Amino acid sequence: MSIVFIALIGLSLLVALLSGRGGAHQKPEDFFVASGRFGSVLFFFLAVGETYSIATILGVPAGVLAHGTGFLAWFLGYILLAFPVGYFFYPCIWRAGRRTGAVTLPDVFRRHFDSRPLELVVALNAIVFLVPLGVMQFVGLDTVLAALAWPVPPLLLTGLAGALALGYVVISGIRAPAFVAVLKDLLMMLATLMTGLAAIAVLGVPAGHLLPAMPHPAPLGPPPSPASWRTDLFAMSTIALQCVGFCLVPQTFATVFTARSVSTLRRAQVVMPLYMAMFPLLVAIAYAARRLAPAPGSVGAGSANDVFVGVARALLPGWAFGLVMAGAALSALVVLSGICLALGPLVARNLVPGLDGDRQRRLAKLVMALYLLLSIAGAARFHGLMVMINNVFYFGVTQALPGLVAIMALRRVRPSAIIAGLLLGDATAIALHAAAVPIGGVNPGLVGLAANAALLCLATMLWPGQERVPTEAAQAALPRHRRTVSAATRSREPNADAIS
């Protein structure tokens, strides 16, 4: 088991080393977003690597075991709807980024509106709501590493995992996580397939033949209760909020800006739903955990996060369990690298402007290292607090949507109106959530987003600003042959990735 796990993690490091040019000699644009040279295949694996993390592998079986299959209506709903949203929305983001030469979302806002205060507000909003994601990845990593039962202090193992995630980035910027994501996705799908098929085999065996067997089977999840209209409205409003927020998380912008062309983005989005084939297997794992969990100390008897790991350990041979654990660990490490690559330039480019390329990279790497250290400490000491903060993650990241729509489609919007709307949206959503204000079952984040958009529209009508050409209007004004010449030229560049 341990040999297989170590060999696969070592292979990921070798893949990172072979991924491309050294990070020390890259321009910031190449280090952070590969200068927009990724073709369809590499972009697809990087996007999937950011989409399906260790939270998916561990969280879906745990959620089904705790709340029943109704849990999947929300989880599958927002992920599935995010793909068509991204199909139409990502090209708009990509064109705005190309037009402004952006590496981060605040770059787009600053260069379109020529507003330093707007850049700062958008950057700080992204950073604040990005912080808990690293903690949640390390919580999952702790579960995986503990299952290996090595005689090593857990904090040391977590620290080594953080160093590996940082190492991927330092080696060659975003190229290393992108290539490692290919290995990660293969292992993740193989791990889910092996564990899921083993779980299905267990479900076909009478309970009395299982060792140990459950003497008094309990219902899967809490007892069913009639769904009220408020519950349904909350689920639907949450899906609506999160399918949009899914496309607005800071690391998503970095991923979108790596794409070579609009067609690269759209081809990846068309294929992305195929990965959802793993969810029936994760549900089977939850049901198998119920049958294998009769007593304290056995599968599923501990933390809810242990469901996937417990079933894999109980049903798979040692070498296969090592492979499953390596796939789960890489799922967290690739996402951590992506978060670092989103957070680093937010500080080094947007909070601290005017740095040259070398100083940008050095400061970004320092920020990444500090972020990983703080995330490790948060996973060890403030798990409960971070879970609560993670629940409001989408409240904040979606507040950039009205401003992005203004960049794409509106002509006379003031930067101050975008700032006011964003701050109002954050404050409204968090206040409603913290005070548990009854709002008819609607997700507080959606109420905040509506307040944000309403203020922006009202301010634009009553107090229009300087006229600016929206990015989509500028794109439509170009002759048809000029809309594709950039992508065609880039595909012939000698430095373009071979994977396309």
Secondary structure, DSSP 8 states (H G I E B T S, - for coil): -HHHHHHHHHHHHHHHHTSSS-GGGS-HHHHHHGGG-B-HHHHHHHHHHHHS-HHHHHHHHHHHHHH-TTHHHHHHHHHHHHHHHHHHHHHHHHHHHHHHT-SSHHHHHHHHHT-HHHHHHHHHHHHHHHHHHHHHHHHHHHHHHHHTT-SS-HHHHHHHHHHHHHHHHHHHTTHHHHHHHHHHHHHHHHHHHHHHHHHHHHHTS-GGGSSS--SS---SSS------HHHHHHHHHHHHHHHHHTTTSHHHHHHHHTBSSHHHHHHHHHHGGGGGGHHHHHHHHHHHHHHT--STTSTTSS-TTHHHHHHHHHHS-HHHHHHHHHHHHHHHHHHHHHHHHHHHHIIIIIISTT--HHHHHHHHHHHHHHHHHHHHHHHHH-HHHHHHHHHTHHHHHGGGHHHHHHHHH-SS--HHHHHHHHHHHHHHHHHHHHHT---TT--HHHHHHHHHHHHHHHHHHHS-------HHHHHHHS-HHHHHHHHHHHHT-TTS-S--
